[in-house]
Structures are given as structure tokens and as C-alpha cells.
Amino acid sequence: MVHAGRCFCGEVEFEVQGKPVAMGYCHCESCRAWAAAPVNAFSLWKPAELTIRRGAASIGAFSKTANSVRKWCTRCGGHLFTDHPGWDLVDIYAALLPSLRFEAGVHVHYQETVLRIHDGQPKMQDTPREMGGSGLTMAD
């Protein structure tokens, strides 16, 4: 399946194909501040599955940490994705993929949450072990 997305103004258009590696919610302070929201809905994909169809020259990038390169449209400021080179994954913000049936399977960085979500999904203290975290879960 192919999912098309774009920035807020439409300058940058992209598509991703296949199925995400994972979907969930991030509660870390960095994602909340970047998204200007109490939680960030993510979908993680292999970078090779993402294709920029239009506006590649209008994509800006910023790295607060070595593991996250946040990208946005330089024309409208609309957020696009976050590259995670250490994990060989790209987070495409779930809200930008209207045809994707978003099904959160995990909450990460739940120790930083400002919005408790009682959905029965695992609440990771930080991230899974395979992603360099403790792998510890917390109470819902």
C-alpha cells in the first residue's frame, strides 16, 4: 500500500509504501515541544520506503540530539518527519498520512507524560531495549 502525505501548504509532497515498522505515541518533552501538543503520534518506517515527490529543496532540518533529525517545510513551517539514523528509521507523523489506519501499539517515554492515556497498550518508561532503552514498562 502507498500512503501520500504533504506539508501544511503542499510545497512538499511525499509518499511511503508498505507497512510501518511500528506505530505509537511518544510522550517525551522534545516531541511534545516540537509538536506543540501533549503527545506525538508516530509511525516508524525504513528510510527506503519514503520518497519525496515534490519540494525536496524546501525541506529544512534540525538536530537537537544525534538520534533525531527533525524535518519541516521551509515555506510554511509544516512538520514532515524525523530521521532516526541510529535506528535506521524515519518517523512520519501519523497525522500527515490520512490513508494510514493508525493503530498505536506502544507508548514511549511515558515517564515524561503530561497526558495519561488509558488504552491498554504498553507504557514504556523510555524505549524498548532494542532501541537502546531500558525496556521497562509502567502502569497504565
N, CA and C of each residue as an Amber inpcrd file, in Angstrom:
protein
   420
   0.8390000  -1.1910000   0.0000000   0.0000000   0.0000000   0.0000000
   0.8780000   1.2460000   0.0000000   0.4420000   2.2600000  -0.7000000
   1.1530000   3.5340000  -0.7790000   0.3180000   4.5930000  -0.0610000
   0.9810000   5.3630000   0.8050000   0.3240000   6.4480000   1.5400000
   0.9870000   7.7590000   1.1240000   0.1770000   8.7190000   0.7150000
   0.6810000  10.0290000   0.2960000   0.4970000  11.0300000   1.4180000
   1.4510000  11.9420000   1.5220000   1.3690000  12.9990000   2.5140000
   1.9590000  14.2830000   1.9700000   1.7530000  15.3470000   2.7160000
   2.3020000  16.6400000   2.2980000   2.4260000  17.5450000   3.5070000
   3.1700000  18.6140000   3.3390000   3.2820000  19.6080000   4.4030000
   1.9980000  20.4390000   4.4570000   1.9490000  21.3820000   5.3420000
   0.7710000  22.2170000   5.5630000   0.3460000  22.9880000   4.3140000
   1.3230000  23.5370000   3.5580000   0.9830000  24.3380000   2.3750000
   0.9760000  23.5300000   1.0760000   1.5100000  22.3300000   1.0970000
   1.5520000  21.5000000  -0.1010000   2.8250000  21.6240000  -0.9140000
   3.7580000  22.4650000  -0.4760000   5.0370000  22.6170000  -1.1780000
   5.7980000  21.2910000  -1.2350000   5.7950000  20.5670000  -0.1220000
   6.4940000  19.2770000  -0.0450000   5.4510000  18.1650000  -0.0910000
   5.6290000  17.2750000  -1.0530000   4.7570000  16.1120000  -1.1630000
   5.6350000  14.8670000  -1.1050000   5.1430000  13.8430000  -0.4280000
   5.9140000  12.6150000  -0.2790000   4.9680000  11.4330000  -0.2620000
   5.5660000  10.2490000  -0.3640000   4.7880000   9.0350000  -0.1970000
   5.6520000   7.9980000   0.5070000   4.9670000   7.0930000   1.1490000
   5.6270000   5.9850000   1.8310000   4.8690000   4.7280000   1.4410000
   5.6080000   3.6490000   1.2600000   4.9230000   2.4250000   0.8450000
   5.2280000   1.2790000   1.7920000   4.3090000   0.3300000   1.8050000
   4.4630000  -0.8130000   2.6800000   3.7260000  -0.6070000   3.9850000
   4.2750000  -1.2060000   5.0250000   3.6840000  -1.1140000   6.3540000
   4.7110000  -0.5320000   7.3100000   4.2680000   0.2630000   8.2670000
   5.2270000   0.8040000   9.2320000   5.8270000  -0.3040000  10.0930000
   7.0370000  -0.0650000  10.5540000   7.7090000  -0.9690000  11.4800000
   6.9840000  -0.9590000  12.8160000   6.5220000   0.2220000  13.2210000
   5.8010000   0.3840000  14.4880000   4.9970000   1.6740000  14.4390000
   3.9670000   1.7180000  15.2770000   3.1770000   2.9360000  15.4620000
   2.9020000   3.0960000  16.9480000   2.8500000   4.3240000  17.3920000
   2.5710000   4.5560000  18.8000000   2.5650000   6.0210000  19.1400000
   2.7300000   6.2740000  20.4190000   2.7380000   7.6370000  20.9310000
   4.0360000   7.9060000  21.6640000   4.6180000   9.0700000  21.4340000
   5.7990000   9.4910000  22.1880000   5.3750000  10.6090000  23.1340000
   5.8030000  10.4830000  24.3860000   5.4470000  11.4330000  25.4360000
   6.6410000  12.2770000  25.8770000   7.7830000  12.1700000  25.1920000
   8.9750000  12.9020000  25.6450000   8.7900000  14.4130000  25.4790000
   9.5240000  15.1440000  26.2740000   9.4330000  16.6090000  26.2610000
   9.8060000  17.1750000  24.8910000  10.8090000  16.5840000  24.2500000
  11.2370000  17.0930000  22.9370000  10.1330000  16.9550000  21.8950000
   9.4980000  15.7940000  21.8400000   8.4130000  15.5980000  20.8610000
   7.2230000  16.4860000  21.1830000   6.9120000  16.6230000  22.4810000
   5.7840000  17.4890000  22.8490000   6.0610000  18.9330000  22.4540000
   7.2710000  19.4060000  22.7100000   7.6150000  20.7920000  22.3650000
   7.6080000  20.9890000  20.8530000   8.1890000  20.0370000  20.1300000
   8.2430000  20.1330000  18.6690000   6.8400000  20.1290000  18.0670000
   5.9680000  19.2650000  18.5940000   4.6180000  19.1370000  18.0550000
   3.6500000  20.1720000  18.6210000   4.0690000  20.8920000  19.6680000
   3.1780000  21.8350000  20.3570000   1.8960000  21.1100000  20.7690000
   2.0790000  19.9160000  21.3360000   0.9590000  19.0660000  21.7070000
   1.3480000  18.2350000  22.9370000   0.3740000  17.6870000  23.6450000
   0.6940000  16.9030000  24.8330000   1.2510000  15.5150000  24.5270000
   1.1660000  15.0840000  23.2760000   1.6640000  13.7650000  22.8720000
   1.8730000  13.7850000  21.3610000   2.7930000  12.9430000  20.8550000
   3.0610000  12.8700000  19.4260000   2.7430000  11.4720000  18.9100000
   1.8770000  11.3700000  17.9100000   1.5650000  10.0880000  17.2840000
   2.5900000   9.8260000  16.1850000   3.3050000   8.6970000  16.3100000
   4.3570000   8.4000000  15.3430000   4.0570000   7.1400000  14.5440000
   4.6620000   7.0860000  13.3670000   4.6950000   5.8670000  12.5640000
   6.1350000   5.7400000  12.0730000   6.7580000   4.6140000  12.3780000
   8.1640000   4.3990000  12.0360000   8.2820000   3.5330000  10.7890000
   9.1330000   3.9740000   9.8650000   9.3150000   3.3130000   8.5770000
  10.8020000   3.1590000   8.2840000  11.1470000   2.2300000   7.4260000
  12.5000000   2.1390000   6.9070000  12.6750000   3.3190000   5.9430000
  13.8210000   3.9990000   5.9920000  14.0190000   5.1720000   5.1230000
  13.8230000   4.8930000   3.6320000  14.1440000   3.7130000   3.1790000
  13.9990000   3.3930000   1.7530000  12.5420000   3.3900000   1.3100000
  11.6010000   3.3110000   2.2490000  10.1750000   3.2910000   1.9030000
   9.6000000   4.6890000   1.6960000  10.3720000   5.7220000   2.0310000
   9.9400000   7.1180000   1.8910000  10.5050000   7.7130000   0.6110000
   9.6300000   8.3240000  -0.1830000  10.0360000   9.0020000  -1.4110000
   9.4980000  10.4260000  -1.3760000  10.3710000  11.3990000  -1.5960000
   9.9450000  12.8000000  -1.7090000   9.5370000  13.0040000  -3.1620000
   8.2890000  13.3390000  -3.4010000   7.7630000  13.5120000  -4.7560000
   7.8950000  14.9410000  -5.2620000   7.9120000  15.8960000  -4.3450000
   7.9670000  17.3090000  -4.7540000   8.4820000  18.1240000  -3.5830000
   9.2860000  19.1490000  -3.8710000   9.6940000  20.1060000  -2.8600000
  10.8800000  19.7190000  -2.0060000  11.7110000  18.8020000  -2.4480000
  12.8650000  18.3710000  -1.6410000  13.7600000  19.5510000  -1.2420000
  13.8850000  20.5320000  -2.1190000  14.7300000  21.6920000  -1.8150000
  14.1220000  22.5700000  -0.7190000  12.8640000  22.3490000  -0.3810000
  12.1820000  23.1380000   0.6500000  12.1100000  22.4210000   1.9970000
  12.9340000  21.4090000   2.1790000  12.9390000  20.6890000   3.4500000
  14.0990000  21.1760000   4.3040000  13.7700000  21.6870000   5.4880000
  14.7740000  22.1100000   6.4490000  15.0030000  21.0030000   7.4640000
  16.1290000  21.0830000   8.1830000  16.4580000  20.0430000   9.1570000
  17.1170000  20.6540000  10.3850000  16.8740000  20.0260000  11.5320000
  17.4690000  20.4500000  12.7980000  17.7070000  19.2280000  13.6700000
  18.8910000  19.1550000  14.2730000  19.2290000  18.0510000  15.1740000
  19.4570000  18.5870000  16.5780000  18.5320000  18.2740000  17.4720000
  18.7230000  18.6070000  18.8900000  19.6010000  17.5550000  19.5450000
  19.4360000  16.3060000  19.0800000  20.2510000  15.1900000  19.5610000
  20.7860000  14.4320000  18.3510000  21.7780000  13.5890000  18.5850000
  22.3670000  12.8170000  17.4900000  21.4020000  11.7860000  16.9230000
  20.3740000  11.4190000  17.6800000  19.4610000  10.3780000  17.2170000
  18.2090000  10.9140000  16.5240000  18.0590000  12.2160000  16.4300000
  16.8510000  12.7690000  15.8190000  17.1780000  13.9540000  14.9260000
  16.8070000  13.8470000  13.6560000  16.9400000  14.9560000  12.7080000
  15.5220000  15.3180000  12.2870000  15.0000000  16.3810000  12.8780000
  13.6170000  16.7970000  12.6180000  13.5750000  17.6060000  11.3250000
  12.5470000  17.3350000  10.5150000  12.4520000  17.9840000   9.2060000
  11.1010000  18.6600000   9.0420000  11.1200000  19.7730000   8.3110000
   9.9210000  20.5890000   8.1070000  10.0140000  21.3000000   6.7680000
   8.8960000  21.8610000   6.3370000   8.8530000  22.6620000   5.1120000
   9.3530000  24.0660000   5.4360000  10.3390000  24.5480000   4.6830000
  10.8840000  25.8860000   4.9320000   9.9490000  26.9880000   4.4510000
   8.9550000  26.6460000   3.6580000   7.9970000  27.6460000   3.1720000
   6.9020000  27.9190000   4.2080000   6.2700000  26.8460000   4.7370000
   5.1450000  27.0420000   5.6530000   5.4600000  26.6610000   7.1000000
   6.5820000  25.9930000   7.3190000   6.9310000  25.5550000   8.6700000
   6.2700000  24.2540000   9.0760000   5.4900000  23.6570000   8.1790000
   4.8040000  22.4140000   8.4970000   5.7740000  21.2720000   8.7520000
   5.5580000  20.5430000   9.8290000   6.4140000  19.4160000  10.1720000
   6.1980000  18.2660000   9.2120000   7.2600000  17.5150000   8.9480000
   7.1980000  16.4220000   7.9870000   7.5610000  15.0700000   8.6140000
   8.8060000  14.9400000   9.0380000   9.2620000  13.6750000   9.6020000
  10.4740000  13.9230000  10.4820000  10.8820000  12.8460000  11.1690000
  12.1100000  12.8680000  11.9600000  12.9230000  11.6480000  11.5820000
  14.1350000  11.8920000  11.0860000  15.0500000  10.7860000  10.8060000
  15.6860000  10.3440000  12.1160000  15.7900000   9.0270000  12.2860000
  16.4680000   8.4280000  13.4370000  17.5850000   7.5450000  12.8810000
  18.7350000   8.1540000  12.5290000  19.7950000   7.3990000  11.8510000
  20.3480000   6.2370000  12.6730000  20.4120000   6.3590000  13.9750000
  20.9250000   5.2760000  14.8100000  20.0400000   4.0450000  14.8030000
  18.7910000   4.2180000  14.4800000  17.8340000   3.1110000  14.4320000
  17.5150000   2.7060000  13.0010000  18.0310000   3.4520000  12.0230000
  17.7170000   3.2430000  10.6110000  16.2080000   3.2840000  10.3780000
  15.5860000   4.3230000  10.9670000  14.1430000   4.5160000  10.8470000
  13.8350000   5.9870000  10.6100000  12.6810000   6.2480000  10.0330000
  12.1670000   7.6030000   9.8980000  10.7660000   7.6210000  10.4930000
  10.5190000   8.6090000  11.3300000   9.2000000   8.8000000  11.9360000
   8.4240000   9.7520000  11.0480000   7.3780000   9.2380000  10.4460000
   6.4860000  10.0880000   9.6590000   5.2830000  10.3550000  10.5450000
   5.0450000  11.6170000  10.8500000   3.9700000  11.9730000  11.7700000
   2.6530000  11.3960000  11.2590000   2.0050000  10.6110000  12.0960000
   0.8020000   9.8800000  11.7010000  -0.2700000  10.7970000  11.1080000
  -0.3720000  12.0040000  11.6050000  -1.3980000  12.9320000  11.1120000
  -1.1790000  13.3240000   9.6530000   0.0290000  13.1350000   9.1370000
   0.3130000  13.5000000   7.7440000  -0.0020000  12.3890000   6.7540000
  -0.4450000  11.2490000   7.2550000  -0.7610000  10.1120000   6.3900000
  -2.2410000   9.7640000   6.5430000  -3.1230000  10.5270000   5.8820000
  -4.5600000  10.3300000   6.0870000  -5.0740000   8.9410000   5.7130000
  -4.4040000   8.2450000   4.8160000  -4.8830000   6.9210000   4.4290000
  -4.3520000   5.8020000   5.3360000  -3.4300000   6.1270000   6.2240000
  -2.8790000   5.1320000   7.1460000  -3.8560000   4.8800000   8.2810000
  -4.1850000   3.6360000   8.4960000  -5.0200000   3.2900000   9.6460000
  -4.0980000   3.2280000  10.8650000  -4.1080000   4.2970000  11.6340000
  -3.2050000   4.4130000  12.7800000  -3.6770000   3.5050000  13.9050000
  -2.7960000   2.6060000  14.3300000  -3.0760000   1.7060000  15.4310000
  -1.8680000   1.7080000  16.3570000  -1.9450000   2.5040000  17.4060000
  -0.8300000   2.6060000  18.3500000  -0.6100000   1.2690000  19.0370000
   0.6450000   0.8360000  19.0640000   0.9830000  -0.4130000  19.7230000
   1.7960000  -0.2110000  20.9770000   2.2400000   1.0240000  21.2200000
   3.1160000   1.2800000  22.3630000   3.1380000   2.7870000  22.6580000
   3.4410000   3.0980000  23.9030000   3.7130000   4.4710000  24.3310000
   5.1720000   4.4900000  24.7730000   5.9590000   5.4380000  24.2700000
   7.3550000   5.5460000  24.6880000   7.5620000   6.8240000  25.4970000
   8.5890000   6.7950000  26.3470000   8.9290000   7.9110000  27.2410000
   7.7440000   8.3110000  28.1200000   7.0230000   7.2990000  28.5860000
   5.8080000   7.5650000  29.3740000   6.1200000   8.2010000  30.7230000
   7.3490000   8.0820000  31.2130000   7.6930000   8.7230000  32.4870000
   7.6310000  10.2450000  32.3650000   7.6030000  10.7610000  31.1410000
   7.5420000  12.2080000  30.9220000   6.1360000  12.6910000  30.5670000
   5.1570000  11.8130000  30.5950000   3.8300000  12.1760000  30.0980000
   3.1890000  13.3230000  30.8700000   2.4150000  14.1080000  30.1500000
   1.5610000  15.1370000  30.7570000   0.0960000  14.8300000  30.4510000
  -0.1210000  13.7470000  29.6910000  -1.4660000  13.3300000  29.3260000
  -1.5510000  11.8120000  29.4510000  -2.1630000  11.3490000  30.4950000
  -2.3340000   9.9050000  30.7040000  -3.3460000   9.3750000  29.6940000
  -2.9840000   8.2900000  29.0190000  -3.8580000   7.6640000  28.0480000
  -4.0890000   6.2300000  28.5020000  -5.3120000   5.8970000  28.7930000
  -5.6740000   4.5780000  29.3010000  -6.2600000   3.7430000  28.1700000
  -5.3730000   3.1740000  27.3560000  -5.8130000   2.4080000  26.1920000
  -5.3800000   0.9520000  26.2310000  -4.7590000   0.5320000  27.3180000
  -4.3370000  -0.8490000  27.4570000  -3.0530000  -1.2050000  26.7200000
  -2.4590000  -0.2490000  26.0040000  -1.1990000  -0.5000000  25.3010000
  -0.0200000  -0.3600000  26.2670000   1.1010000  -1.0510000  25.9890000
   2.2650000  -0.9500000  26.8700000   2.7590000   0.4850000  26.9980000
   3.1260000   0.8460000  28.2140000   3.6720000   2.1710000  28.5050000
   5.1450000   1.9920000  28.8750000   6.0300000   2.3140000  27.9380000
   7.4640000   2.1620000  28.1640000   7.9890000   3.3430000  28.9720000
   8.8110000   3.0460000  29.9750000   9.4290000   4.1220000  30.7570000
  10.2280000   5.0390000  29.8280000  10.9920000   4.4350000  28.9180000
  11.7240000   5.1970000  27.9040000  11.4460000   4.5390000  26.5490000
  12.3580000   3.6950000  26.0820000  12.1390000   2.9910000  24.8150000
  12.4500000   1.5080000  24.9910000  12.0500000   0.6840000  24.0130000
  12.3820000  -0.7410000  24.0870000  13.9020000  -0.9740000  24.1020000
  14.3160000  -2.0940000  24.6700000  15.7500000  -2.4240000  24.7510000
  16.4220000  -2.3870000  23.3810000  15.7330000  -2.9300000  22.3650000
  16.3320000  -2.9930000  21.0300000  16.5640000  -1.6060000  20.4270000
  16.0110000  -0.5860000  21.0510000  16.2260000   0.7910000  20.5970000
  17.1260000   1.5490000  21.5660000  17.7750000   0.8260000  22.4660000
  18.7210000   1.4490000  23.3890000  18.1220000   1.8870000  24.7090000
  16.8480000   1.6130000  24.9390000  16.1900000   1.9990000  26.1870000
  16.2900000   0.9060000  27.2420000  15.6370000   1.1350000  28.3410000
  15.6480000   0.1800000  29.4500000  14.7160000  -1.0060000  29.1960000
  13.7040000  -0.8040000  28.3580000  12.7170000  -1.8390000  28.1200000
  11.6930000  -1.9720000  29.2440000  11.7930000  -1.1050000  30.2530000
  10.8780000  -1.1750000  31.3940000   9.5390000  -0.5710000  31.0440000
   8.4730000  -1.2180000  31.5370000   7.1270000  -0.6770000  31.3440000
   6.6210000  -0.0680000  32.6380000   5.5930000   0.7440000  32.5020000
   4.9900000   1.4510000  33.6320000   3.5140000   1.1050000  33.6980000
   2.8980000   1.4210000  34.8160000   1.4670000   1.1940000  34.9810000
   0.6830000   2.1130000  34.0610000  -0.4420000   1.6140000  33.5900000
  -1.3390000   2.3910000  32.7260000  -1.9720000   3.4690000  33.5660000
